Each structure stands twice: as structure tokens, then as C-alpha cells.
Amino acid sequence: MVKRKYESAQRQRQAQQTRRAILAAAAELFVEPGYAATPLTAIAARAGVAIQTVYAVFGSKRQLLSELVDITIAGDEEPVALPDRPFVAEIRALADPRAKLVRFARHLAEVNARQAAVMIALAGAASADPDAAAIWRRNLDDRRRGMTGLAADLAATGRLRADHDVETAADVLWLAMDVRNYDWLVRQRGWTTEQYQRWYVDTVAAALLASDGAQTAL
């Protein structure tokens, strides 16, 4: 019994290592040379596994891309939805709306540092590949739903400008968090993470809040 448990645990570890190797290979190759130009055979070769293994683990190229995007955004493979992650509770616990934006900006910078290369590649692939387009659209919709929650949280403070409601505030938040802003400012123009976070907070606060109130340092 003990031996079987050990062998089972070992197989699970090996399976997890194989899965991570395939995801790492996909993350590299979907960025360069790109999603459309990368066959699963190339990913298998980069990961050091048989092509049959890639199909057994992910089933299809589209599913591999979909799971890569999800894991890259989340930063781990834990089955915890983003709204249930600790950073969301931390934001909700803050009373000051600018402080909420500061905390979200820190989270956003961490996520974008991790996901920018993959997501920019996905955005490019979406212009020509239907599977990539569907995953990109799903990501846009997911982000919009997430920003509705943050907008409602900001509205609950009573500090939204009179010309905004939850829906329009969510639109502003959705636009400001776009990974392409991070790509242009940090990856292309060389801004520091702190400069990017300050830009995000200042821009969103000016667009949405009736007054800045107390300044919360980054």
C-alpha cells in the first residue's frame, strides 16, 4: 500500500512536470515565432516530450493556448477564481477609493509583468486566427466583468464623479488596465514599474473620482 501511494505520488509529480514543460515551451514559441507559425510538434520538441503526450495532456492547440493564458494571468494553477483571490479582499477592505486603486495598480503591474509577452502575442494572433480571436475575446469579456466588480466597490465609497455610474466606471477601468498600456509604457518606453503604477492611479482617479482626497503613497 505504501509503495503504491509513493508510486502514485511520483507519477503525479512527473505528470505535473510534463505539463509545466509543455506550457513553458508554448509560452516561448507562441511569442516567437508566434501562435499560427508554431505547430504542436515544435512545442513537443521544445518540451522534450512526444507529440502524443501534448495531445494527451491538452487535447488541442487551442486548449493549450487557453490554459496558458489562464495560468499566465493567475500566476499559478490553483483552482481559485480571480474574484476569490486575497488581493480582491484587500481592495474591498480599504475605505479610501484612491487607496483601492493603489492596491489594484500593484496587482496589475505584477500580472502585466508576467503576462505581457503572451498577451501581446495573443492579440496579434487574434487578427488572423479564429481560435486565438475567441480566446482574446473571452479575456476581454472576463476583464470587463472583473472591472465591474471594482467599479461597484469604488461607487460604494460615494466618491464617483456625478457623470459616472458603475457601468461607465467599469469601462474606464477596463480601458486603463489593458495590457497594451503596460507594453507601450514599460516594455517599449522603459518606464519603471513605479512610474506605471503612478500613471494608472493618477489617470483613473482623475477620470472617475470626485476628488482625490488623501493621497496614498505607492
Secondary structure, 3 states (H helix, E strand, C coil): CHHHHHHHHHHHHHHHHHHHHHHHHHHHHHHHHHCCCCCHHHHHHHHCCCHHHHHHHHCCHHHHHHHHHHHHHHCCCCCCCHHHCHHHHHHHHCCCHHHHHHHHHHHHHHHHHHHHHHHHHHHHHHCCCHHHHHHHHHHHHHHHHHHHHHHHHHHCCCCECCCCCHHHHHHHHHHHCCHHHHHHHHHHCCCCHHHHHHHHHHHHHHHHECCCCCCCCC
